[in-house]
């Protein structure tokens, strides 16, 4: 560092000499030469004017006037030459100061002194940050502290690269900071030293799948295959395989993985419904279904007809299209009752339940089999967001009497 600072001082001195050199030259010689030259030129011009008067080229009165003007010009030039040059000096000094500041700033940036101090601080806190991040899993650790920990750990690994667990930890730190490329690179270094480490195989597969690129998805499947050979019951590996295969369009591998996962999941696992949905989508058995439990308000029970029909139909909420996308009609019996709508109940081939986004579900009690509205019919409704290929459930309370 001493040599660097000495070099910086030398550069600053050299820059100062370059800035001050014109000023020093001007002080030493240029100004006296200019003064003598002006006086000599003035003398020559006065002699020429005497000759011109003698030859009759100009009158004596004109000669006197020109002589006065010439002497006044000479006096003005001499006054400028003798005037102090302090403003220029200050400008030069300011330029020298600015050059020094710019030199210091350039040196600071080029040598990344700020980063060096940050690196030293991170190294000093390595043990403390390691305890909080790794041992205690402290939730109060900030992103900046994770960055410091990653920087210090990377420095230590550069000094002691034969540490597969260290590279694995560094990769997970990068992944938590969403630096997927750096995370993958660190995982690769860990696996290069310990190819059978399950944690590294799973972590690099997760990072590769998160990138979403086809090449990385195929690489992830390779790592996951190796992991499943080591740990056949690893559910995380099975789930990642299913996800990667689904994204690649490898339907056979995706379906096989989802089905294995469904058979392995414990009863009541919250992932079971999602896995079942994926299987249904891949096998084509998944269909859009709405299952409604229909009940009657207590105050309308006396108005319930002895014979009639119960309708359940769905249409797009807020749309000008009033025709139902799906409708089902059953003879009236005891309420509550469950009714189901599917695409099979569509009235038009290209307008069906799965075509809807936000459905208005209406249940209506009618005395005749006609779906048209009539006065005295009983009705209730609800709203349901439609998710194609899934089962949606809800309830409808018939709570009003139509008067039209």
C-alpha positions in Angstrom: 0.0 0.0 0.0 2.9 2.4 0.8 4.3 2.0 -2.8 0.8 2.7 -4.2 0.4 5.9 -2.2 4.0 7.0 -3.2 3.1 6.4 -6.8 -0.1 8.5 -6.4 1.9 11.4 -4.9 4.3 11.3 -7.8 1.5 11.4 -10.3 -0.1 14.3 -8.5 3.2 16.2 -8.5 3.7 15.5 -12.2 0.2 16.7 -12.9 0.9 19.9 -11.0 4.0 20.6 -13.0 2.1 20.2 -16.2 -0.5 22.7 -15.0 2.0 25.3 -13.6 4.6 25.1 -16.4 2.9 27.6 -18.8 2.5 30.0 -15.8 6.2 29.7 -14.8 7.4 30.2 -18.4 5.2 33.3 -18.7 6.6 34.7 -15.4 10.3 34.1 -16.4 10.6 35.4 -20.0 7.6 36.0 -22.1 6.4 39.3 -20.6 9.8 41.3 -20.8 10.2 40.3 -24.5 6.7 41.6 -25.3 7.4 45.0 -23.5 10.7 45.6 -25.4 9.1 44.7 -28.7 6.2 47.1 -28.2 8.6 50.0 -27.4 10.8 49.2 -30.4 7.8 49.1 -32.7 6.6 52.5 -31.3 10.0 54.1 -31.9 10.0 52.8 -35.5 6.6 54.2 -36.1 7.5 57.6 -34.7 10.6 57.7 -37.0 8.4 56.8 -40.0 6.0 59.7 -39.1 8.9 62.2 -39.0 10.0 61.0 -42.5 6.4 61.3 -43.8 6.2 64.9 -42.6 9.5 65.7 -44.2 8.3 64.2 -47.5 4.9 66.0 -47.3 2.9 62.9 -47.1 1.1 64.0 -43.9 0.7 67.4 -42.2 2.4 68.3 -38.9 -1.0 68.6 -37.2 -1.9 65.0 -38.3 1.5 63.9 -37.2 1.0 65.3 -33.7 -2.4 63.6 -33.4 -1.1 60.2 -34.6 1.9 60.5 -32.2 -0.5 61.1 -29.2 -2.6 58.1 -30.2 0.5 55.9 -30.6 1.9 56.9 -27.2 -1.5 56.2 -25.5 -1.7 52.8 -27.1 1.8 52.0 -25.8 0.9 53.2 -22.3 -2.2 50.9 -22.3 -0.1 47.9 -23.4 2.4 48.6 -20.7 -0.3 48.9 -18.1 -1.7 45.5 -19.0 1.7 43.9 -18.9 2.4 45.3 -15.4 -1.1 44.3 -14.0 -1.0 41.4 -11.4 -2.2 38.1 -12.8 -3.7 36.8 -9.6 -7.1 35.7 -11.1 -5.2 33.4 -13.6 -3.1 32.1 -10.7 -6.1 31.1 -8.7 -7.7 29.5 -11.8 -4.5 27.4 -12.2 -4.4 26.5 -8.6 -8.1 25.5 -8.7 -7.3 23.3 -11.8 -4.4 21.7 -9.9 -6.7 21.0 -6.9 -9.4 19.5 -9.2 -6.8 17.3 -10.9 -5.7 16.0 -7.5 -9.2 15.2 -6.5 -9.9 13.4 -9.8 -6.7 11.5 -9.4 -7.7 10.3 -5.9 -11.2 9.4 -7.1 -9.9 7.5 -10.1 -7.4 5.6 -7.9 -10.2 4.8 -5.4 -12.5 3.4 -8.2 -9.7 1.6 -10.0 -8.5 -0.2 -6.9 -12.0 -0.7 -5.4 -10.9 0.5 -2.0 -14.6 0.7 -0.9 -15.0 -3.0 -1.8 -11.8 -3.8 -0.1 -13.0 -2.3 3.1 -16.4 -4.1 2.7 -14.4 -7.4 2.2 -12.4 -6.8 5.3 -15.5 -6.1 7.3 -17.2 -9.2 6.0 -14.2 -11.4 6.8 -14.2 -10.0 10.4 -17.9 -10.9 10.8 -17.6 -14.4 9.1 -17.9 -16.4 12.3 -20.7 -14.3 13.7 -22.7 -14.4 10.5 -22.1 -18.1 10.1 -23.5 -18.8 13.5 -26.6 -16.7 12.8 -27.3 -18.0 9.3 -26.3 -21.7 9.6 -26.6 -22.7 13.2 -29.4 -20.5 14.5 -31.3 -19.8 11.1 -31.9 -16.4 12.5 -35.0 -14.9 10.6 -33.8 -11.4 11.3 -30.7 -11.8 9.0 -30.9 -9.1 6.3 -30.1 -9.5 2.6 -27.1 -7.2 3.1 -25.8 -9.5 5.9 -26.3 -12.5 3.6 -24.3 -10.7 0.9 -21.5 -10.0 3.4 -21.5 -13.7 4.5 -21.4 -14.9 0.9 -18.4 -12.5 0.2 -16.5 -13.7 3.2 -17.2 -17.3 2.5 -16.2 -17.0 -1.1 -12.9 -15.5 0.0 -12.3 -18.4 2.4 -13.1 -21.0 -0.2 -10.6 -19.4 -2.6 -8.0 -19.9 0.0 -9.2 -23.4 0.9 -11.1 -24.7 -2.2 -11.3 -28.3 -1.1 -14.5 -28.0 0.9 -17.6 -29.4 -0.8 -19.8 -28.5 2.1 -18.6 -24.9 1.9 -19.4 -24.6 -1.8 -22.8 -26.1 -1.1 -23.5 -23.4 1.5 -22.2 -20.7 -0.8 -24.6 -21.9 -3.5 -27.5 -21.8 -1.2 -26.6 -18.3 -0.1 -26.5 -17.2 -3.8 -29.8 -19.0 -4.4 -31.5 -17.1 -1.5 -30.3 -13.9 -3.1 -31.7 -15.0 -6.4 -28.3 -15.3 -8.0 -29.1 -18.5 -9.8 -26.0 -18.6 -12.1 -23.6 -18.1 -9.2 -25.5 -20.7 -7.2 -25.3 -23.3 -10.0 -21.5 -22.6 -10.3 -21.0 -23.1 -6.6 -23.1 -26.4 -6.6 -21.0 -27.7 -9.5 -17.8 -27.1 -7.5 -19.3 -29.0 -4.5 -20.3 -31.9 -6.7 -16.9 -32.0 -8.5 -15.4 -32.8 -5.1 -18.3 -35.0 -3.8 -20.4 -36.3 -6.7 -22.7 -38.3 -4.4 -23.7 -35.5 -2.0 -27.6 -35.6 -2.0 -28.0 -32.1 -0.7 -25.9 -30.7 -3.6 -27.7 -32.8 -6.2 -31.1 -31.6 -4.9 -30.0 -28.0 -4.6 -28.5 -27.8 -8.1 -31.7 -29.4 -9.6 -33.9 -26.8 -7.9 -31.7 -23.9 -9.2 -31.7 -25.4 -12.7 -35.5 -25.9 -12.7 -36.0 -22.3 -11.5 -34.2 -20.9 -14.6 -36.8 -22.6 -16.8 -34.6 -23.0 -19.8 -34.8 -26.3 -21.8 -31.1 -27.1 -21.4 -31.2 -26.5 -17.7 -34.3 -28.6 -17.3 -32.6 -31.5 -19.0 -29.6 -31.1 -16.8 -31.8 -31.1 -13.8 -33.4 -34.4 -14.8 -29.9 -35.9 -15.0 -29.0 -34.8 -11.5 -32.4 -36.0 -10.2 -31.9 -39.4 -11.7 -28.6 -39.7 -9.9 -30.2 -38.6 -6.7 -33.1 -41.1 -7.0 -30.5 -43.8 -7.4 -29.0 -42.8 -4.1 -32.2 -42.0 -2.3 -35.2 -43.8 -4.0 -37.7 -42.4 -1.4 -36.7 -38.8 -1.8 -40.1 -37.1 -2.3 -38.5 -33.7 -3.2 -36.5 -35.4 -6.0 -39.7 -37.1 -7.3 -41.6 -33.8 -7.2 -38.9 -31.9 -9.1 -38.7 -34.7 -11.7 -42.4 -34.4 -12.3 -42.2 -30.6 -12.6 -39.2 -30.6 -14.9 -40.7 -33.3 -17.1 -44.0 -31.5 -17.3 -42.3 -28.3 -18.4 -40.3 -30.2 -21.0 -43.5 -31.8 -22.3 -42.2 -35.3 -21.5 -45.7 -36.6 -20.7 -44.8 -40.2 -20.0 -42.1 -39.3 -17.5 -44.2 -36.6 -15.9 -47.3 -38.8 -15.5 -45.1 -41.6 -14.0 -43.5 -39.2 -11.6 -46.8 -37.6 -10.5 -48.4 -41.0 -10.0 -45.4 -42.2 -7.9 -45.6 -39.1 -5.8 -49.4 -39.5 -5.3 -48.8 -43.1 -4.1 -46.0 -42.0 -1.7 -47.7 -38.9 -0.2 -49.0 -39.5 3.4 -52.8 -39.3 3.9 -54.1 -35.8 4.3 -51.0 -34.2 2.7 -52.0 -30.8 1.3 -50.1 -31.5 -1.9 -52.4 -34.5 -2.7 -55.1 -32.4 -4.4 -52.5 -30.5 -6.6 -50.9 -33.8 -7.6 -54.3 -35.3 -8.4 -55.1 -32.3 -10.6 -51.8 -32.7 -12.5 -52.5 -36.4 -13.1 -56.0 -35.6 -14.3 -54.6 -33.0 -16.7 -52.1 -35.4 -18.2 -54.5 -38.3 -18.5 -57.3 -36.1 -19.9 -59.7 -37.2 -17.1 -59.8 -33.9 -15.5 -63.0 -32.0 -16.2 -64.6 -28.8 -15.1 -67.2 -29.5 -12.4 -69.4 -27.4 -10.2 -71.1 -29.2 -7.3 -73.8 -27.1 -5.5 -75.7 -27.8 -2.3 -79.1 -26.2 -2.7 -81.3 -25.3 0.3 -84.5 -23.3 0.8 -85.0 -20.4 3.1 -87.4 -21.1 6.1 -89.8 -18.4 5.1 -90.4 -19.8 1.6 -91.1 -23.4 2.6 -94.9 -22.8 2.5 -94.6 -21.6 -1.1 -92.8 -24.7 -2.3 -95.1 -26.5 -4.9 -96.0 -30.1 -4.3 -94.9 -30.9 -7.8 -92.3 -29.0 -9.8 -88.8 -28.9 -11.0 -85.4 -27.7 -9.7 -83.1 -26.0 -12.2 -79.4 -25.2 -11.7 -77.7 -23.2 -14.5 -74.5 -21.1 -15.0 -73.7 -18.1 -17.1 -71.0 -15.5 -17.2 -71.5 -12.9 -14.6 -72.0 -9.4 -15.9 -72.2 -10.5 -19.5 -74.9 -9.5 -22.0 -75.1 -13.1 -22.9 -78.0 -14.4 -20.8 -78.2 -17.9 -22.3 -76.8 -20.4 -19.8 -73.5 -22.1 -20.6 -74.7 -25.2 -18.7 -78.0 -26.2 -17.2 -79.5 -29.2 -15.4 -83.1 -29.9 -14.5 -84.4 -32.5 -12.0 -87.9 -33.2 -10.5 -88.4 -31.4 -7.3 -87.8 -33.4 -4.1 -86.7 -32.7 -0.6 -84.2 -29.9 0.0 -81.4 -29.6 0.6 -80.2 -31.3 -2.6 -76.9 -31.6 -4.4 -76.7 -30.9 -8.1 -73.6 -30.9 -10.4 -72.8 -29.0 -13.6 -70.2 -30.0 -16.1 -69.3 -29.3 -19.7 -71.7 -32.2 -20.6 -74.6 -29.9 -19.6 -73.8 -27.3 -22.2 -76.6 -26.0 -24.4 -74.2 -25.0 -27.2 -71.1 -27.0 -28.3 -68.7 -24.0 -28.1 -70.3 -22.3 -25.0 -69.9 -24.5 -22.0 -69.0 -24.4 -18.3 -65.2 -24.4 -18.8 -65.6 -21.4 -21.1 -66.7 -19.2 -18.2 -64.4 -17.1 -16.0 -66.6 -15.7 -13.3 -69.8 -17.7 -13.2 -73.2 -16.7 -11.9 -74.8 -19.9 -10.5 -78.6 -19.8 -10.2 -81.0 -22.3 -8.6 -84.7 -21.9 -9.4 -87.8 -23.8 -8.4 -90.4 -23.9 -11.2 -93.9 -25.4 -11.5 -93.2 -26.4 -15.1 -90.3 -27.8 -17.0 -89.7 -24.4 -18.9 -86.5 -22.7 -17.9 -88.0 -19.3 -18.7 -88.7 -17.0 -15.7 -92.3 -16.9 -14.5 -94.0 -15.0 -11.6 -94.2 -16.9 -8.3 -91.0 -19.0 -8.9 -88.4 -19.3 -6.2 -84.8 -18.5 -6.8 -81.3 -18.1 -5.2 -77.9 -17.5 -6.6 -74.1 -17.3 -5.9 -70.9 -16.5 -7.7 -68.1 -18.9 -8.5 -64.7 -18.4 -10.2 -64.2 -21.2 -12.7 -60.9 -23.0 -12.9 -61.0 -25.4 -15.9 -60.2 -29.0 -15.1 -61.1 -28.8 -11.4 -64.0 -29.4 -9.0 -65.6 -26.4 -7.5 -68.0 -26.6 -4.7 -70.5 -24.2 -3.1 -73.9 -23.6 -1.7 -77.0 -21.8 -2.9 -79.8 -20.6 -0.6 -83.2 -20.1 -2.5 -84.4 -17.0 -0.6 -86.6 -14.9 -2.9 -89.8 -15.1 -4.8 -89.9 -13.7 -8.4 -92.7 -11.3 -9.2 -92.4 -11.1 -13.0 
